[in-house]
């Protein structure tokens, strides 16, 4: 098992894991502790005393062994306790901002051997993780759940704003009255949602078996979001709509902090400043994907033939049937689907008036 990142380690000490059970017991008993996750041979040079153990990992054993002053050496496969009561003497020249003996040894050991080390504070009942020059304080589950719930409320607001912006964009695409900010609004919201999703997933790593319900809520809120971003880019990218994945990543990165300007997003889509007051033509990818049982490959062929949504809407059934993969039944489905979409938009607009 490789524990090369904080994220991987957090998964191994999430609720339900043996190591997390042990950490909770140590904290509850107000014991300090030091757990080094490493092959014994790798750090043997800094062990000045202690005893070899070679015992199977259990939460009970870890919590009992923590009562001794020294560190517990846990094989990085997390299945074997190889050494106990180990007194560590890492390189004292390694920089550390910690003042306590245990935490200082933990940080210096982690930095010297590039391994994860977990320190449990006896006075503060706090678990600190050192890995890859990072210092991370493990939070209790109630705190994480509270933060996840707050984040999901924000995500719910984002989703509501996004649905409103997307409805407006759809109506304007069908009417041919799309301006740049109509495109940028949903794109920006998607970028913010994707950024928040990453933050929530990071918290899920610490929740372990407690994440089931909130992860379902997040999945529902994010339904269709990534596909919509791809199709909006393909619809309004100024040059070729092919290979948009790098652009998706750029947009998400751009929206990771404060919402970007319309100009900046449109620049990524290939537009100049003088284009910002012009109406934009949609290619129709996103609209066509709303039609049930219409394969993506057929949508690509329709867009290649007609070029713009406006032309697709005007196309007669016979013209659609000239596209490979569109026979009479499918052309009827396309025309009926587009008509239903127009009718639905009209009804929703009437209800909002």
C-alpha positions in Angstrom: 0.0 0.0 0.0 1.3 3.4 -0.9 0.7 6.4 1.4 2.3 9.1 -0.7 -0.2 11.8 -0.1 -2.3 13.3 2.7 -5.5 12.3 0.8 -4.5 8.6 0.7 -3.6 8.7 4.4 -6.9 10.3 5.3 -8.8 7.5 3.6 -6.9 5.0 5.8 -7.8 6.8 9.0 -11.4 7.6 8.2 -14.2 6.4 10.6 -14.6 2.6 10.4 -10.8 2.0 9.8 -8.8 0.2 12.5 -6.3 3.0 12.7 -9.0 5.6 13.3 -10.5 3.4 16.0 -7.1 3.3 17.7 -6.6 7.1 17.4 -10.1 7.7 18.9 -9.3 5.4 21.8 -5.9 7.1 22.5 -7.6 10.5 22.5 -10.5 9.3 24.7 -8.0 7.9 27.2 -6.0 11.2 27.2 -2.8 9.4 26.2 -0.2 10.9 24.0 1.2 8.8 21.2 3.5 8.7 18.2 2.8 6.4 15.3 5.3 6.1 12.4 4.1 4.5 9.2 7.2 3.0 7.6 9.1 -0.1 7.0 11.3 -0.7 10.0 14.5 -1.0 8.0 14.0 2.5 6.5 14.1 4.3 9.9 16.1 1.8 12.0 19.1 4.2 12.1 17.2 6.8 14.3 15.8 4.3 16.8 17.8 4.4 20.0 15.7 2.0 22.1 12.5 0.0 22.2 11.6 -3.6 21.3 10.7 -5.7 18.2 7.1 -6.8 18.1 5.8 -8.1 14.8 2.1 -8.2 15.9 -1.0 -7.9 13.9 -2.6 -4.4 14.0 -5.6 -4.0 16.2 -7.1 -0.9 17.7 -6.7 -2.4 21.2 -3.0 -3.1 20.8 -2.3 0.3 19.4 -4.0 2.1 22.2 -2.3 0.0 24.9 1.1 0.4 23.3 0.6 4.1 23.2 0.7 4.2 27.0 4.5 3.8 26.7 6.6 6.9 26.0 8.1 5.8 22.7 6.8 5.6 19.2 4.9 2.7 17.6 6.3 1.7 14.2 3.5 0.6 12.0 4.4 -1.1 8.7 3.1 1.1 5.9 0.8 -1.7 4.8 -1.1 -0.9 8.0 -1.3 -4.6 9.0 1.7 -5.1 11.2 3.1 -3.5 14.3 6.8 -4.0 13.9 8.3 -2.1 16.8 7.0 -0.4 20.0 8.3 2.0 22.6 10.8 3.3 20.0 12.7 6.3 21.1 13.5 8.4 18.0 16.5 10.6 17.3 15.9 12.3 14.0 18.4 14.8 12.5 18.2 17.8 14.9 19.2 20.2 12.1 15.9 19.6 10.3 13.7 22.7 10.7 10.6 22.3 12.9 8.2 24.9 14.3 7.0 22.5 17.0 8.0 23.1 20.6 6.8 19.8 22.2 9.3 16.9 22.2 6.9 14.4 20.7 5.6 16.7 17.9 9.1 17.9 17.0 10.4 14.4 16.7 7.3 13.5 14.6 7.8 16.4 12.2 11.6 15.9 11.8 11.2 12.2 11.2 8.5 12.8 8.6 10.7 15.3 6.8 13.9 13.2 7.1 12.5 10.0 5.6 9.5 11.3 3.6 7.1 9.1 5.5 3.8 9.8 7.3 4.0 10.3 11.1 1.0 10.7 13.4 1.3 12.5 16.7 -1.4 12.5 19.4 -1.2 15.3 21.9 -1.8 14.2 25.5 -2.8 17.7 26.8 -4.9 18.9 23.8 -6.4 15.6 22.8 -5.5 16.5 19.2 -4.2 14.3 16.4 -1.6 15.9 14.0 -0.4 14.3 10.8 3.0 15.1 9.2 3.4 14.0 5.6 5.3 15.5 2.6 6.2 18.7 4.5 2.5 19.1 5.3 1.1 19.5 8.8 -2.5 18.6 9.1 -4.7 18.5 12.3 -7.3 15.7 12.1 -10.8 17.1 12.8 -13.5 15.3 14.8 -16.4 13.9 12.8 -19.0 16.3 14.1 -17.0 19.3 12.9 -16.5 17.8 9.5 -20.1 16.9 9.1 -21.1 20.5 10.0 -18.7 21.9 7.4 -20.0 19.4 4.8 -23.6 20.4 5.5 -22.6 24.1 5.1 -20.9 23.4 1.8 -23.9 21.4 0.6 -26.1 24.4 1.3 -23.9 26.6 -0.7 -23.9 24.0 -3.5 -27.7 24.0 -3.4 -27.7 27.8 -4.0 -25.2 27.4 -6.8 -27.4 24.7 -8.4 -30.5 27.0 -8.2 -28.6 29.9 -9.8 -27.2 27.5 -12.5 -30.6 26.1 -13.4 -32.0 29.6 -13.8 -29.1 30.7 -16.0 -29.3 27.5 -18.1 -33.0 27.9 -18.7 -32.4 31.5 -19.9 -29.6 30.3 -22.1 -31.7 27.6 -23.6 -34.5 30.0 -24.4 -32.1 32.5 -26.0 -30.4 29.7 -28.0 -33.8 28.7 -29.5 -34.5 32.4 -30.3 -31.0 33.2 -31.6 -30.4 36.0 -29.1 -27.5 34.8 -27.1 -25.0 37.4 -25.8 -21.6 36.5 -24.3 -22.7 37.1 -20.6 -25.5 34.5 -21.2 -22.9 31.9 -21.9 -20.5 33.0 -19.2 -23.0 33.0 -16.4 -23.6 29.2 -16.3 -20.0 28.4 -17.2 -18.8 30.5 -14.2 -21.3 28.8 -11.9 -20.2 25.3 -13.1 -16.6 26.3 -12.4 -17.5 27.3 -8.8 -19.5 24.1 -8.3 -16.6 21.9 -9.5 -14.2 23.8 -7.2 -16.6 23.3 -4.2 -17.1 19.7 -5.2 -13.4 19.1 -4.8 -13.4 20.7 -1.4 -16.3 18.5 -0.3 -14.7 15.3 -1.6 -11.6 16.2 0.4 -13.8 16.3 3.5 -15.5 13.0 2.5 -12.1 11.3 2.8 -12.2 12.0 6.6 -15.8 11.0 6.9 -15.3 7.4 5.8 -18.5 5.4 6.4 -20.3 8.5 7.5 -20.2 10.0 4.0 -23.0 7.8 2.4 -25.9 10.3 2.7 -24.1 13.5 2.0 -22.3 11.9 -1.0 -25.7 11.0 -2.5 -26.8 14.6 -2.0 -23.7 15.9 -3.7 -24.2 13.5 -6.6 -27.8 14.7 -7.1 -26.7 18.3 -7.1 -23.9 17.7 -9.6 -26.0 15.6 -12.0 -25.4 16.6 -15.6 -23.0 19.5 -14.6 -19.8 18.2 -16.2 -21.6 17.2 -19.4 -23.3 20.6 -19.6 -19.9 22.4 -19.3 -18.5 20.3 -22.2 -21.5 20.9 -24.4 -21.6 24.7 -23.7 -18.0 24.9 -24.7 -18.5 22.9 -27.8 -21.6 25.1 -28.7 -19.8 28.5 -28.3 -16.1 27.9 -28.7 -15.1 30.2 -31.6 -13.0 27.8 -33.5 -13.2 24.0 -33.8 -15.4 22.4 -31.1 -13.0 19.4 -30.9 -10.8 18.5 -28.0 -12.4 20.7 -25.3 -11.1 18.9 -22.2 -8.1 21.1 -21.7 -10.4 24.1 -21.9 -12.7 22.6 -19.3 -9.8 22.3 -16.9 -8.7 25.9 -17.6 -12.2 27.2 -16.9 -12.5 25.3 -13.7 -9.1 26.6 -12.6 -10.1 30.1 -13.6 -13.2 29.9 -11.4 -11.4 28.4 -8.4 -11.0 31.7 -6.6 -13.2 34.8 -7.4 -15.6 34.7 -10.4 -13.8 35.8 -13.5 -15.0 38.5 -15.8 -17.0 37.9 -19.0 -14.1 39.1 -21.0 -11.7 36.6 -19.4 -13.9 33.6 -20.0 -14.7 34.6 -23.6 -11.0 35.0 -24.2 -10.6 31.3 -23.3 -13.4 30.5 -25.8 -11.4 32.3 -28.5 -13.2 35.7 -28.7 -11.7 39.2 -28.9 -12.9 42.2 -27.0 -14.8 43.5 -30.0 -16.9 40.3 -30.0 -18.4 41.0 -26.6 -21.3 43.0 -27.9 -22.2 40.6 -30.7 -24.9 37.9 -30.7 -23.5 34.3 -30.6 -24.7 31.3 -32.6 -25.0 28.0 -30.8 -23.9 24.8 -32.6 -26.7 22.9 -30.8 -24.8 20.1 -29.0 -26.4 20.7 -25.6 -29.9 21.2 -27.0 -29.7 18.0 -29.1 -28.5 16.0 -26.1 -31.8 16.8 -24.4 -33.6 14.6 -27.0 -33.9 11.1 -25.7 -32.1 8.2 -27.4 -30.2 10.4 -29.8 -26.6 9.0 -29.9 -23.7 11.4 -29.6 -22.2 10.2 -32.9 -25.4 11.2 -34.7 -25.4 14.6 -32.9 -21.9 15.2 -34.2 -23.0 14.4 -37.7 -26.0 16.7 -37.5 -23.9 19.6 -36.3 -21.2 18.9 -38.9 -23.9 19.1 -41.6 -25.9 22.1 -40.4 -23.3 24.0 -38.4 -25.6 26.0 -36.2 -28.7 25.4 -34.1 -30.6 27.9 -36.1 -30.2 25.8 -39.3 -31.0 22.6 -37.4 -34.3 24.2 -36.2 -35.2 25.2 -39.8 -34.2 21.9 -41.3 -37.0 19.8 -42.8 -37.3 16.1 -42.0 -36.0 15.1 -45.3 -32.9 17.2 -44.8 -32.3 15.6 -41.4 -32.7 12.1 -43.0 -29.8 12.9 -45.3 -27.5 12.6 -42.2 -26.1 9.1 -41.7 -27.9 7.5 -38.8 -31.1 9.6 -39.1 -33.9 7.7 -40.7 -37.6 8.7 -40.8 -38.4 7.7 -37.2 -35.3 9.5 -35.8 -36.0 12.6 -37.8 -39.5 12.7 -36.4 -38.1 12.2 -32.9 -35.7 15.1 -33.4 -38.3 17.5 -34.7 -40.8 16.5 -32.0 -38.1 16.8 -29.3 -37.1 20.3 -30.4 -40.7 21.4 -30.5 -41.4 20.0 -27.0 -38.4 21.9 -25.7 -39.6 25.2 -27.3 -43.1 24.6 -25.9 -41.7 23.9 -22.4 -39.6 27.0 -22.4 -42.6 29.1 -23.5 -44.7 27.6 -20.7 -42.1 28.2 -18.0 -41.6 31.8 -19.2 -45.4 32.4 -19.0 -45.5 31.0 -15.5 -42.7 33.4 -14.4 -44.5 36.4 -15.7 
